[in-house]
Amino acid sequence: MDPADLARLSAETLYLVLLVSAPALLVSLAVGFGVGLLQAVTQVQEQTLSFVPKLVAVGLVLALAGGWMGAQLLRFTDTLWSAIPDLVP
């Protein structure tokens, strides 16, 4: 296996991980910021209060974008399996 192929494959893998995890992470960040802001304004400092809204929001995102995420992972896996004969000498 050529080192350039390994570097390209590693870069594509990291990009796919970033792309697939971005929706859930961004929603979790936004909801956490909103709940934190609400807690700061109302001076309610309950640590468990931010968990449930984040859990529900991430669950909704995964339900809505899960098909797209799975399709991206399936496409990458199919491409990887198809490239194995070219990668192995």
PDB file with one MODEL, atoms N, CA, C and O in Angstrom:
MODEL        1
ATOM      1  N   MET A   1       0.850  -1.176   0.000  1.00  0.00           N
ATOM      2  CA  MET A   1       0.000   0.000   0.000  1.00  0.00           C
ATOM      3  C   MET A   1       0.890   1.231   0.000  1.00  0.00           C
ATOM      4  O   MET A   1       1.833   1.339   0.784  1.00  0.00           O
ATOM      5  N   ASP A   2       0.579   2.133  -0.873  1.00  0.00           N
ATOM      6  CA  ASP A   2       1.329   3.374  -1.004  1.00  0.00           C
ATOM      7  C   ASP A   2       0.987   4.306   0.170  1.00  0.00           C
ATOM      8  O   ASP A   2      -0.179   4.421   0.545  1.00  0.00           O
ATOM      9  N   PRO A   3       1.983   4.960   0.742  1.00  0.00           N
ATOM     10  CA  PRO A   3       1.692   5.887   1.849  1.00  0.00           C
ATOM     11  C   PRO A   3       0.729   7.011   1.460  1.00  0.00           C
ATOM     12  O   PRO A   3      -0.021   7.503   2.302  1.00  0.00           O
ATOM     13  N   ALA A   4       0.747   7.411   0.205  1.00  0.00           N
ATOM     14  CA  ALA A   4      -0.180   8.454  -0.240  1.00  0.00           C
ATOM     15  C   ALA A   4      -1.618   7.950  -0.191  1.00  0.00           C
ATOM     16  O   ALA A   4      -2.533   8.696   0.159  1.00  0.00           O
ATOM     17  N   ASP A   5      -1.812   6.680  -0.543  1.00  0.00           N
ATOM     18  CA  ASP A   5      -3.162   6.100  -0.471  1.00  0.00           C
ATOM     19  C   ASP A   5      -3.648   6.037   0.973  1.00  0.00           C
ATOM     20  O   ASP A   5      -4.809   6.323   1.266  1.00  0.00           O
ATOM     21  N   LEU A   6      -2.742   5.659   1.864  1.00  0.00           N
ATOM     22  CA  LEU A   6      -3.104   5.583   3.277  1.00  0.00           C
ATOM     23  C   LEU A   6      -3.440   6.970   3.834  1.00  0.00           C
ATOM     24  O   LEU A   6      -4.380   7.116   4.616  1.00  0.00           O
ATOM     25  N   ALA A   7      -2.685   7.970   3.437  1.00  0.00           N
ATOM     26  CA  ALA A   7      -2.958   9.338   3.887  1.00  0.00           C
ATOM     27  C   ALA A   7      -4.294   9.831   3.345  1.00  0.00           C
ATOM     28  O   ALA A   7      -5.065  10.464   4.067  1.00  0.00           O
ATOM     29  N   ARG A   8      -4.570   9.541   2.069  1.00  0.00           N
ATOM     30  CA  ARG A   8      -5.840   9.955   1.465  1.00  0.00           C
ATOM     31  C   ARG A   8      -7.009   9.257   2.144  1.00  0.00           C
ATOM     32  O   ARG A   8      -8.030   9.883   2.428  1.00  0.00           O
ATOM     33  N   LEU A   9      -6.861   7.966   2.403  1.00  0.00           N
ATOM     34  CA  LEU A   9      -7.907   7.199   3.059  1.00  0.00           C
ATOM     35  C   LEU A   9      -8.153   7.693   4.485  1.00  0.00           C
ATOM     36  O   LEU A   9      -9.297   7.772   4.933  1.00  0.00           O
ATOM     37  N   SER A  10      -7.082   8.021   5.186  1.00  0.00           N
ATOM     38  CA  SER A  10      -7.229   8.558   6.547  1.00  0.00           C
ATOM     39  C   SER A  10      -7.924   9.913   6.525  1.00  0.00           C
ATOM     40  O   SER A  10      -8.780  10.185   7.368  1.00  0.00           O
ATOM     41  N   ALA A  11      -7.567  10.753   5.580  1.00  0.00           N
ATOM     42  CA  ALA A  11      -8.198  12.069   5.475  1.00  0.00           C
ATOM     43  C   ALA A  11      -9.680  11.942   5.139  1.00  0.00           C
ATOM     44  O   ALA A  11     -10.506  12.655   5.708  1.00  0.00           O
ATOM     45  N   GLU A  12     -10.024  11.041   4.220  1.00  0.00           N
ATOM     46  CA  GLU A  12     -11.429  10.840   3.875  1.00  0.00           C
ATOM     47  C   GLU A  12     -12.221  10.300   5.069  1.00  0.00           C
ATOM     48  O   GLU A  12     -13.370  10.685   5.288  1.00  0.00           O
ATOM     49  N   THR A  13     -11.599   9.413   5.829  1.00  0.00           N
ATOM     50  CA  THR A  13     -12.269   8.856   7.003  1.00  0.00           C
ATOM     51  C   THR A  13     -12.543   9.933   8.044  1.00  0.00           C
ATOM     52  O   THR A  13     -13.645  10.008   8.585  1.00  0.00           O
ATOM     53  N   LEU A  14     -11.548  10.763   8.324  1.00  0.00           N
ATOM     54  CA  LEU A  14     -11.731  11.841   9.306  1.00  0.00           C
ATOM     55  C   LEU A  14     -12.767  12.848   8.839  1.00  0.00           C
ATOM     56  O   LEU A  14     -13.555  13.352   9.639  1.00  0.00           O
ATOM     57  N   TYR A  15     -12.765  13.145   7.537  1.00  0.00           N
ATOM     58  CA  TYR A  15     -13.758  14.069   6.999  1.00  0.00           C
ATOM     59  C   TYR A  15     -15.165  13.489   7.133  1.00  0.00           C
ATOM     60  O   TYR A  15     -16.107  14.209   7.463  1.00  0.00           O
ATOM     61  N   LEU A  16     -15.305  12.180   6.874  1.00  0.00           N
ATOM     62  CA  LEU A  16     -16.612  11.548   6.998  1.00  0.00           C
ATOM     63  C   LEU A  16     -17.091  11.557   8.442  1.00  0.00           C
ATOM     64  O   LEU A  16     -18.268  11.808   8.703  1.00  0.00           O
ATOM     65  N   VAL A  17     -16.201  11.286   9.373  1.00  0.00           N
ATOM     66  CA  VAL A  17     -16.572  11.327  10.797  1.00  0.00           C
ATOM     67  C   VAL A  17     -17.037  12.733  11.175  1.00  0.00           C
ATOM     68  O   VAL A  17     -18.036  12.890  11.878  1.00  0.00           O
ATOM     69  N   LEU A  18     -16.324  13.742  10.713  1.00  0.00           N
ATOM     70  CA  LEU A  18     -16.711  15.128  10.989  1.00  0.00           C
ATOM     71  C   LEU A  18     -18.064  15.450  10.367  1.00  0.00           C
ATOM     72  O   LEU A  18     -18.908  16.082  11.002  1.00  0.00           O
ATOM     73  N   LEU A  19     -18.268  15.021   9.144  1.00  0.00           N
ATOM     74  CA  LEU A  19     -19.506  15.315   8.430  1.00  0.00           C
ATOM     75  C   LEU A  19     -20.708  14.618   9.054  1.00  0.00           C
ATOM     76  O   LEU A  19     -21.773  15.221   9.186  1.00  0.00           O
ATOM     77  N   VAL A  20     -20.548  13.361   9.436  1.00  0.00           N
ATOM     78  CA  VAL A  20     -21.670  12.597   9.976  1.00  0.00           C
ATOM     79  C   VAL A  20     -21.999  13.015  11.405  1.00  0.00           C
ATOM     80  O   VAL A  20     -23.165  12.998  11.800  1.00  0.00           O
ATOM     81  N   SER A  21     -20.990  13.388  12.179  1.00  0.00           N
ATOM     82  CA  SER A  21     -21.255  13.753  13.572  1.00  0.00           C
ATOM     83  C   SER A  21     -21.662  15.217  13.742  1.00  0.00           C
ATOM     84  O   SER A  21     -22.155  15.598  14.804  1.00  0.00           O
ATOM     85  N   ALA A  22     -21.464  16.033  12.723  1.00  0.00           N
ATOM     86  CA  ALA A  22     -21.729  17.469  12.846  1.00  0.00           C
ATOM     87  C   ALA A  22     -23.175  17.813  13.208  1.00  0.00           C
ATOM     88  O   ALA A  22     -23.374  18.638  14.100  1.00  0.00           O
ATOM     89  N   PRO A  23     -24.192  17.232  12.575  1.00  0.00           N
ATOM     90  CA  PRO A  23     -25.557  17.643  12.937  1.00  0.00           C
ATOM     91  C   PRO A  23     -25.886  17.431  14.413  1.00  0.00           C
ATOM     92  O   PRO A  23     -26.420  18.331  15.062  1.00  0.00           O
ATOM     93  N   ALA A  24     -25.578  16.268  14.942  1.00  0.00           N
ATOM     94  CA  ALA A  24     -25.889  15.994  16.348  1.00  0.00           C
ATOM     95  C   ALA A  24     -25.073  16.886  17.276  1.00  0.00           C
ATOM     96  O   ALA A  24     -25.595  17.385  18.273  1.00  0.00           O
ATOM     97  N   LEU A  25     -23.807  17.088  16.959  1.00  0.00           N
ATOM     98  CA  LEU A  25     -22.960  17.924  17.811  1.00  0.00           C
ATOM     99  C   LEU A  25     -23.395  19.389  17.785  1.00  0.00           C
ATOM    100  O   LEU A  25     -23.412  20.052  18.822  1.00  0.00           O
ATOM    101  N   LEU A  26     -23.742  19.885  16.614  1.00  0.00           N
ATOM    102  CA  LEU A  26     -24.158  21.290  16.517  1.00  0.00           C
ATOM    103  C   LEU A  26     -25.485  21.533  17.232  1.00  0.00           C
ATOM    104  O   LEU A  26     -25.654  22.558  17.894  1.00  0.00           O
ATOM    105  N   VAL A  27     -26.421  20.603  17.104  1.00  0.00           N
ATOM    106  CA  VAL A  27     -27.696  20.749  17.808  1.00  0.00           C
ATOM    107  C   VAL A  27     -27.482  20.665  19.310  1.00  0.00           C
ATOM    108  O   VAL A  27     -28.074  21.434  20.066  1.00  0.00           O
ATOM    109  N   SER A  28     -26.645  19.740  19.744  1.00  0.00           N
ATOM    110  CA  SER A  28     -26.350  19.623  21.170  1.00  0.00           C
ATOM    111  C   SER A  28     -25.696  20.899  21.699  1.00  0.00           C
ATOM    112  O   SER A  28     -26.008  21.354  22.799  1.00  0.00           O
ATOM    113  N   LEU A  29     -24.799  21.464  20.919  1.00  0.00           N
ATOM    114  CA  LEU A  29     -24.140  22.715  21.309  1.00  0.00           C
ATOM    115  C   LEU A  29     -25.148  23.856  21.400  1.00  0.00           C
ATOM    116  O   LEU A  29     -25.129  24.627  22.360  1.00  0.00           O
ATOM    117  N   ALA A  30     -26.026  23.967  20.409  1.00  0.00           N
ATOM    118  CA  ALA A  30     -27.008  25.056  20.400  1.00  0.00           C
ATOM    119  C   ALA A  30     -28.001  24.924  21.551  1.00  0.00           C
ATOM    120  O   ALA A  30     -28.313  25.910  22.218  1.00  0.00           O
ATOM    121  N   VAL A  31     -28.498  23.711  21.786  1.00  0.00           N
ATOM    122  CA  VAL A  31     -29.455  23.509  22.874  1.00  0.00           C
ATOM    123  C   VAL A  31     -28.771  23.726  24.224  1.00  0.00           C
ATOM    124  O   VAL A  31     -29.359  24.327  25.123  1.00  0.00           O
ATOM    125  N   GLY A  32     -27.552  23.249  24.372  1.00  0.00           N
ATOM    126  CA  GLY A  32     -26.808  23.468  25.612  1.00  0.00           C
ATOM    127  C   GLY A  32     -26.568  24.940  25.874  1.00  0.00           C
ATOM    128  O   GLY A  32     -26.663  25.396  27.013  1.00  0.00           O
ATOM    129  N   PHE A  33     -26.256  25.690  24.820  1.00  0.00           N
ATOM    130  CA  PHE A  33     -26.059  27.130  24.972  1.00  0.00           C
ATOM    131  C   PHE A  33     -27.362  27.815  25.375  1.00  0.00           C
ATOM    132  O   PHE A  33     -27.376  28.675  26.256  1.00  0.00           O
ATOM    133  N   GLY A  34     -28.453  27.427  24.721  1.00  0.00           N
ATOM    134  CA  GLY A  34     -29.755  28.021  25.050  1.00  0.00           C
ATOM    135  C   GLY A  34     -30.181  27.716  26.474  1.00  0.00           C
ATOM    136  O   GLY A  34     -30.645  28.607  27.186  1.00  0.00           O
ATOM    137  N   VAL A  35     -30.031  26.482  26.894  1.00  0.00           N
ATOM    138  CA  VAL A  35     -30.397  26.115  28.263  1.00  0.00           C
ATOM    139  C   VAL A  35     -29.476  26.803  29.262  1.00  0.00           C
ATOM    140  O   VAL A  35     -29.929  27.260  30.312  1.00  0.00           O
ATOM    141  N   GLY A  36     -28.196  26.879  28.947  1.00  0.00           N
ATOM    142  CA  GLY A  36     -27.255  27.566  29.831  1.00  0.00           C
ATOM    143  C   GLY A  36     -27.579  29.050  29.967  1.00  0.00           C
ATOM    144  O   GLY A  36     -27.491  29.622  31.054  1.00  0.00           O
ATOM    145  N   LEU A  37     -27.953  29.655  28.857  1.00  0.00           N
ATOM    146  CA  LEU A  37     -28.350  31.063  28.889  1.00  0.00           C
ATOM    147  C   LEU A  37     -29.618  31.244  29.714  1.00  0.00           C
ATOM    148  O   LEU A  37     -29.720  32.183  30.503  1.00  0.00           O
ATOM    149  N   LEU A  38     -30.575  30.356  29.536  1.00  0.00           N
ATOM    150  CA  LEU A  38     -31.809  30.410  30.320  1.00  0.00           C
ATOM    151  C   LEU A  38     -31.530  30.212  31.805  1.00  0.00           C
ATOM    152  O   LEU A  38     -32.131  30.880  32.646  1.00  0.00           O
ATOM    153  N   GLN A  39     -30.617  29.292  32.129  1.00  0.00           N
ATOM    154  CA  GLN A  39     -30.260  29.070  33.528  1.00  0.00           C
ATOM    155  C   GLN A  39     -29.553  30.290  34.119  1.00  0.00           C
ATOM    156  O   GLN A  39     -29.756  30.623  35.286  1.00  0.00           O
ATOM    157  N   ALA A  40     -28.735  30.944  33.323  1.00  0.00           N
ATOM    158  CA  ALA A  40     -28.039  32.129  33.818  1.00  0.00           C
ATOM    159  C   ALA A  40     -29.014  33.285  34.056  1.00  0.00           C
ATOM    160  O   ALA A  40     -28.884  34.028  35.029  1.00  0.00           O
ATOM    161  N   VAL A  41     -29.983  33.426  33.165  1.00  0.00           N
ATOM    162  CA  VAL A  41     -30.956  34.512  33.301  1.00  0.00           C
ATOM    163  C   VAL A  41     -31.870  34.279  34.504  1.00  0.00           C
ATOM    164  O   VAL A  41     -32.167  35.205  35.259  1.00  0.00           O
ATOM    165  N   THR A  42     -32.312  33.032  34.674  1.00  0.00           N
ATOM    166  CA  THR A  42     -33.235  32.739  35.770  1.00  0.00           C
ATOM    167  C   THR A  42     -32.524  32.357  37.065  1.00  0.00           C
ATOM    168  O   THR A  42     -33.171  32.180  38.097  1.00  0.00           O
ATOM    169  N   GLN A  43     -31.220  32.232  37.021  1.00  0.00           N
ATOM    170  CA  GLN A  43     -30.380  31.867  38.165  1.00  0.00           C
ATOM    171  C   GLN A  43     -30.757  30.502  38.743  1.00  0.00           C
ATOM    172  O   GLN A  43     -30.635  30.272  39.946  1.00  0.00           O
ATOM    173  N   VAL A  44     -31.214  29.606  37.876  1.00  0.00           N
ATOM    174  CA  VAL A  44     -31.477  28.227  38.264  1.00  0.00           C
ATOM    175  C   VAL A  44     -30.243  27.427  37.882  1.00  0.00           C
ATOM    176  O   VAL A  44     -29.951  27.270  36.696  1.00  0.00           O
ATOM    177  N   GLN A  45     -29.525  26.924  38.857  1.00  0.00           N
ATOM    178  CA  GLN A  45     -28.270  26.235  38.601  1.00  0.00           C
ATOM    179  C   GLN A  45     -28.401  24.730  38.823  1.00  0.00           C
ATOM    180  O   GLN A  45     -27.653  24.143  39.605  1.00  0.00           O
ATOM    181  N   GLU A  46     -29.338  24.124  38.145  1.00  0.00           N
ATOM    182  CA  GLU A  46     -29.534  22.677  38.250  1.00  0.00           C
ATOM    183  C   GLU A  46     -28.760  22.008  37.111  1.00  0.00           C
ATOM    184  O   GLU A  46     -29.008  22.298  35.941  1.00  0.00           O
ATOM    185  N   GLN A  47     -27.831  21.122  37.445  1.00  0.00           N
ATOM    186  CA  GLN A  47     -26.969  20.505  36.445  1.00  0.00           C
ATOM    187  C   GLN A  47     -27.725  19.540  35.530  1.00  0.00           C
ATOM    188  O   GLN A  47     -27.393  19.409  34.352  1.00  0.00           O
ATOM    189  N   THR A  48     -28.724  18.877  36.065  1.00  0.00           N
ATOM    190  CA  THR A  48     -29.447  17.882  35.272  1.00  0.00           C
ATOM    191  C   THR A  48     -30.476  18.506  34.345  1.00  0.00           C
ATOM    192  O   THR A  48     -31.030  17.809  33.495  1.00  0.00           O
ATOM    193  N   LEU A  49     -30.746  19.783  34.483  1.00  0.00           N
ATOM    194  CA  LEU A  49     -31.764  20.440  33.670  1.00  0.00           C
ATOM    195  C   LEU A  49     -31.378  20.488  32.199  1.00  0.00           C
ATOM    196  O   LEU A  49     -32.256  20.427  31.339  1.00  0.00           O
ATOM    197  N   SER A  50     -30.106  20.593  31.889  1.00  0.00           N
ATOM    198  CA  SER A  50     -29.687  20.692  30.490  1.00  0.00           C
ATOM    199  C   SER A  50     -29.621  19.331  29.811  1.00  0.00           C
ATOM    200  O   SER A  50     -29.542  19.271  28.584  1.00  0.00           O
ATOM    201  N   PHE A  51     -29.650  18.250  30.558  1.00  0.00           N
ATOM    202  CA  PHE A  51     -29.488  16.927  29.969  1.00  0.00           C
ATOM    203  C   PHE A  51     -30.697  16.509  29.136  1.00  0.00           C
ATOM    204  O   PHE A  51     -30.529  16.039  28.011  1.00  0.00           O
ATOM    205  N   VAL A  52     -31.882  16.667  29.652  1.00  0.00           N
ATOM    206  CA  VAL A  52     -33.093  16.187  28.976  1.00  0.00           C
ATOM    207  C   VAL A  52     -33.346  16.926  27.663  1.00  0.00           C
ATOM    208  O   VAL A  52     -33.605  16.267  26.656  1.00  0.00           O
ATOM    209  N   PRO A  53     -33.285  18.261  27.618  1.00  0.00           N
ATOM    210  CA  PRO A  53     -33.494  18.925  26.321  1.00  0.00           C
ATOM    211  C   PRO A  53     -32.449  18.531  25.277  1.00  0.00           C
ATOM    212  O   PRO A  53     -32.772  18.371  24.100  1.00  0.00           O
ATOM    213  N   LYS A  54     -31.186  18.373  25.715  1.00  0.00           N
ATOM    214  CA  LYS A  54     -30.153  17.945  24.763  1.00  0.00           C
ATOM    215  C   LYS A  54     -30.423  16.536  24.258  1.00  0.00           C
ATOM    216  O   LYS A  54     -30.256  16.253  23.072  1.00  0.00           O
ATOM    217  N   LEU A  55     -30.838  15.657  25.156  1.00  0.00           N
ATOM    218  CA  LEU A  55     -31.132  14.277  24.781  1.00  0.00           C
ATOM    219  C   LEU A  55     -32.273  14.218  23.768  1.00  0.00           C
ATOM    220  O   LEU A  55     -32.197  13.487  22.780  1.00  0.00           O
ATOM    221  N   VAL A  56     -33.324  14.989  24.016  1.00  0.00           N
ATOM    222  CA  VAL A  56     -34.471  15.011  23.100  1.00  0.00           C
ATOM    223  C   VAL A  56     -34.072  15.616  21.755  1.00  0.00           C
ATOM    224  O   VAL A  56     -34.444  15.085  20.709  1.00  0.00           O
ATOM    225  N   ALA A  57     -33.329  16.705  21.767  1.00  0.00           N
ATOM    226  CA  ALA A  57     -32.928  17.362  20.520  1.00  0.00           C
ATOM    227  C   ALA A  57     -32.011  16.466  19.691  1.00  0.00           C
ATOM    228  O   ALA A  57     -32.185  16.358  18.477  1.00  0.00           O
ATOM    229  N   VAL A  58     -31.052  15.833  20.326  1.00  0.00           N
ATOM    230  CA  VAL A  58     -30.140  14.947  19.589  1.00  0.00           C
ATOM    231  C   VAL A  58     -30.901  13.730  19.073  1.00  0.00           C
ATOM    232  O   VAL A  58     -30.634  13.257  17.967  1.00  0.00           O
ATOM    233  N   GLY A  59     -31.836  13.222  19.854  1.00  0.00           N
ATOM    234  CA  GLY A  59     -32.661  12.114  19.387  1.00  0.00           C
ATOM    235  C   GLY A  59     -33.475  12.483  18.153  1.00  0.00           C
ATOM    236  O   GLY A  59     -33.586  11.687  17.221  1.00  0.00           O
ATOM    237  N   LEU A  60     -34.043  13.683  18.143  1.00  0.00           N
ATOM    238  CA  LEU A  60     -34.786  14.148  16.969  1.00  0.00           C
ATOM    239  C   LEU A  60     -33.883  14.306  15.759  1.00  0.00           C
ATOM    240  O   LEU A  60     -34.254  13.932  14.647  1.00  0.00           O
ATOM    241  N   VAL A  61     -32.698  14.859  15.975  1.00  0.00           N
ATOM    242  CA  VAL A  61     -31.755  15.024  14.865  1.00  0.00           C
ATOM    243  C   VAL A  61     -31.352  13.668  14.300  1.00  0.00           C
ATOM    244  O   VAL A  61     -31.289  13.489  13.084  1.00  0.00           O
ATOM    245  N   LEU A  62     -31.079  12.714  15.188  1.00  0.00           N
ATOM    246  CA  LEU A  62     -30.698  11.386  14.711  1.00  0.00           C
ATOM    247  C   LEU A  62     -31.859  10.706  13.980  1.00  0.00           C
ATOM    248  O   LEU A  62     -31.638   9.979  13.013  1.00  0.00           O
ATOM    249  N   ALA A  63     -33.087  10.939  14.435  1.00  0.00           N
ATOM    250  CA  ALA A  63     -34.246  10.367  13.756  1.00  0.00           C
ATOM    251  C   ALA A  63     -34.441  10.997  12.377  1.00  0.00           C
ATOM    252  O   ALA A  63     -34.797  10.310  11.420  1.00  0.00           O
ATOM    253  N   LEU A  64     -34.209  12.300  12.280  1.00  0.00           N
ATOM    254  CA  LEU A  64     -34.403  12.993  11.002  1.00  0.00           C
ATOM    255  C   LEU A  64     -33.235  12.801  10.036  1.00  0.00           C
ATOM    256  O   LEU A  64     -33.446  12.616   8.837  1.00  0.00           O
ATOM    257  N   ALA A  65     -32.011  12.845  10.551  1.00  0.00           N
ATOM    258  CA  ALA A  65     -30.835  12.777   9.681  1.00  0.00           C
ATOM    259  C   ALA A  65     -30.176  11.405   9.682  1.00  0.00           C
ATOM    260  O   ALA A  65     -29.148  11.214   9.031  1.00  0.00           O
ATOM    261  N   GLY A  66     -30.749  10.456  10.399  1.00  0.00           N
ATOM    262  CA  GLY A  66     -30.137   9.136  10.484  1.00  0.00           C
ATOM    263  C   GLY A  66     -30.030   8.431   9.148  1.00  0.00           C
ATOM    264  O   GLY A  66     -29.040   7.750   8.884  1.00  0.00           O
ATOM    265  N   GLY A  67     -31.035   8.584   8.304  1.00  0.00           N
ATOM    266  CA  GLY A  67     -30.992   7.974   6.974  1.00  0.00           C
ATOM    267  C   GLY A  67     -29.852   8.523   6.137  1.00  0.00           C
ATOM    268  O   GLY A  67     -29.146   7.778   5.457  1.00  0.00           O
ATOM    269  N   TRP A  68     -29.683   9.834   6.194  1.00  0.00           N
ATOM    270  CA  TRP A  68     -28.586  10.460   5.457  1.00  0.00           C
ATOM    271  C   TRP A  68     -27.237  10.020   6.014  1.00  0.00           C
ATOM    272  O   TRP A  68     -26.311   9.738   5.254  1.00  0.00           O
ATOM    273  N   MET A  69     -27.123   9.960   7.339  1.00  0.00           N
ATOM    274  CA  MET A  69     -25.873   9.527   7.960  1.00  0.00           C
ATOM    275  C   MET A  69     -25.544   8.090   7.565  1.00  0.00           C
ATOM    276  O   MET A  69     -24.407   7.775   7.214  1.00  0.00           O
ATOM    277  N   GLY A  70     -26.549   7.230   7.627  1.00  0.00           N
ATOM    278  CA  GLY A  70     -26.337   5.838   7.237  1.00  0.00           C
ATOM    279  C   GLY A  70     -25.952   5.703   5.777  1.00  0.00           C
ATOM    280  O   GLY A  70     -25.108   4.879   5.425  1.00  0.00           O
ATOM    281  N   ALA A  71     -26.577   6.521   4.917  1.00  0.00           N
ATOM    282  CA  ALA A  71     -26.247   6.479   3.489  1.00  0.00           C
ATOM    283  C   ALA A  71     -24.799   6.912   3.251  1.00  0.00           C
ATOM    284  O   ALA A  71     -24.107   6.332   2.414  1.00  0.00           O
ATOM    285  N   GLN A  72     -24.343   7.923   3.981  1.00  0.00           N
ATOM    286  CA  GLN A  72     -22.956   8.362   3.834  1.00  0.00           C
ATOM    287  C   GLN A  72     -21.982   7.274   4.276  1.00  0.00           C
ATOM    288  O   GLN A  72     -20.981   7.017   3.608  1.00  0.00           O
ATOM    289  N   LEU A  73     -22.281   6.642   5.401  1.00  0.00           N
ATOM    290  CA  LEU A  73     -21.413   5.570   5.888  1.00  0.00           C
ATOM    291  C   LEU A  73     -21.436   4.371   4.950  1.00  0.00           C
ATOM    292  O   LEU A  73     -20.402   3.745   4.721  1.00  0.00           O
ATOM    293  N   LEU A  74     -22.597   4.049   4.410  1.00  0.00           N
ATOM    294  CA  LEU A  74     -22.706   2.937   3.479  1.00  0.00           C
ATOM    295  C   LEU A  74     -21.952   3.225   2.185  1.00  0.00           C
ATOM    296  O   LEU A  74     -21.289   2.342   1.641  1.00  0.00           O
ATOM    297  N   ARG A  75     -22.051   4.457   1.692  1.00  0.00           N
ATOM    298  CA  ARG A  75     -21.322   4.837   0.479  1.00  0.00           C
ATOM    299  C   ARG A  75     -19.823   4.716   0.687  1.00  0.00           C
ATOM    300  O   ARG A  75     -19.109   4.190  -0.167  1.00  0.00           O
ATOM    301  N   PHE A  76     -19.349   5.205   1.829  1.00  0.00           N
ATOM    302  CA  PHE A  76     -17.915   5.138   2.120  1.00  0.00           C
ATOM    303  C   PHE A  76     -17.451   3.690   2.257  1.00  0.00           C
ATOM    304  O   PHE A  76     -16.398   3.315   1.740  1.00  0.00           O
ATOM    305  N   THR A  77     -18.241   2.883   2.954  1.00  0.00           N
ATOM    306  CA  THR A  77     -17.874   1.474   3.135  1.00  0.00           C
ATOM    307  C   THR A  77     -17.861   0.741   1.808  1.00  0.00           C
ATOM    308  O   THR A  77     -16.967  -0.065   1.550  1.00  0.00           O
ATOM    309  N   ASP A  78     -18.839   1.011   0.968  1.00  0.00           N
ATOM    310  CA  ASP A  78     -18.877   0.380  -0.348  1.00  0.00           C
ATOM    311  C   ASP A  78     -17.667   0.792  -1.188  1.00  0.00           C
ATOM    312  O   ASP A  78     -17.061  -0.041  -1.862  1.00  0.00           O
ATOM    313  N   THR A  79     -17.323   2.059  -1.146  1.00  0.00           N
ATOM    314  CA  THR A  79     -16.145   2.542  -1.872  1.00  0.00           C
ATOM    315  C   THR A  79     -14.873   1.903  -1.337  1.00  0.00           C
ATOM    316  O   THR A  79     -13.982   1.535  -2.102  1.00  0.00           O
ATOM    317  N   LEU A  80     -14.796   1.776  -0.028  1.00  0.00           N
ATOM    318  CA  LEU A  80     -13.621   1.172   0.587  1.00  0.00           C
ATOM    319  C   LEU A  80     -13.469  -0.299   0.209  1.00  0.00           C
ATOM    320  O   LEU A  80     -12.375  -0.752  -0.126  1.00  0.00           O
ATOM    321  N   TRP A  81     -14.584  -1.047   0.267  1.00  0.00           N
ATOM    322  CA  TRP A  81     -14.531  -2.459  -0.115  1.00  0.00           C
ATOM    323  C   TRP A  81     -14.185  -2.618  -1.598  1.00  0.00           C
ATOM    324  O   TRP A  81     -13.480  -3.553  -1.978  1.00  0.00           O
ATOM    325  N   SER A  82     -14.681  -1.710  -2.425  1.00  0.00           N
ATOM    326  CA  SER A  82     -14.362  -1.785  -3.856  1.00  0.00           C
ATOM    327  C   SER A  82     -12.906  -1.452  -4.120  1.00  0.00           C
ATOM    328  O   SER A  82     -12.337  -1.932  -5.101  1.00  0.00           O
ATOM    329  N   ALA A  83     -12.291  -0.647  -3.273  1.00  0.00           N
ATOM    330  CA  ALA A  83     -10.902  -0.226  -3.480  1.00  0.00           C
ATOM    331  C   ALA A  83      -9.884  -1.191  -2.901  1.00  0.00           C
ATOM    332  O   ALA A  83      -8.687  -1.023  -3.135  1.00  0.00           O
ATOM    333  N   ILE A  84     -10.315  -2.187  -2.161  1.00  0.00           N
ATOM    334  CA  ILE A  84      -9.363  -3.111  -1.536  1.00  0.00           C
ATOM    335  C   ILE A  84      -8.449  -3.798  -2.556  1.00  0.00           C
ATOM    336  O   ILE A  84      -7.247  -3.885  -2.304  1.00  0.00           O
ATOM    337  N   PRO A  85      -8.952  -4.287  -3.692  1.00  0.00           N
ATOM    338  CA  PRO A  85      -8.017  -4.910  -4.630  1.00  0.00           C
ATOM    339  C   PRO A  85      -6.938  -3.965  -5.158  1.00  0.00           C
ATOM    340  O   PRO A  85      -5.835  -4.402  -5.483  1.00  0.00           O
ATOM    341  N   ASP A  86      -7.254  -2.678  -5.242  1.00  0.00           N
ATOM    342  CA  ASP A  86      -6.254  -1.705  -5.697  1.00  0.00           C
ATOM    343  C   ASP A  86      -5.280  -1.339  -4.596  1.00  0.00           C
ATOM    344  O   ASP A  86      -4.142  -0.964  -4.877  1.00  0.00           O
ATOM    345  N   LEU A  87      -5.706  -1.440  -3.349  1.00  0.00           N
ATOM    346  CA  LEU A  87      -4.847  -1.044  -2.225  1.00  0.00           C
ATOM    347  C   LEU A  87      -3.886  -2.141  -1.798  1.00  0.00           C
ATOM    348  O   LEU A  87      -2.795  -1.861  -1.302  1.00  0.00           O
ATOM    349  N   VAL A  88      -4.294  -3.389  -1.991  1.00  0.00           N
ATOM    350  CA  VAL A  88      -3.461  -4.516  -1.563  1.00  0.00           C
ATOM    351  C   VAL A  88      -2.642  -5.005  -2.752  1.00  0.00           C
ATOM    352  O   VAL A  88      -3.197  -5.289  -3.814  1.00  0.00           O
ATOM    353  N   PRO A  89      -1.326  -5.104  -2.581  1.00  0.00           N
ATOM    354  CA  PRO A  89      -0.495  -5.521  -3.724  1.00  0.00           C
ATOM    355  C   PRO A  89      -0.667  -6.991  -4.072  1.00  0.00           C
ATOM    356  O   PRO A  89      -0.035  -7.483  -5.007  1.00  0.00           O
TER     357      PRO A  89
ENDMDL
END
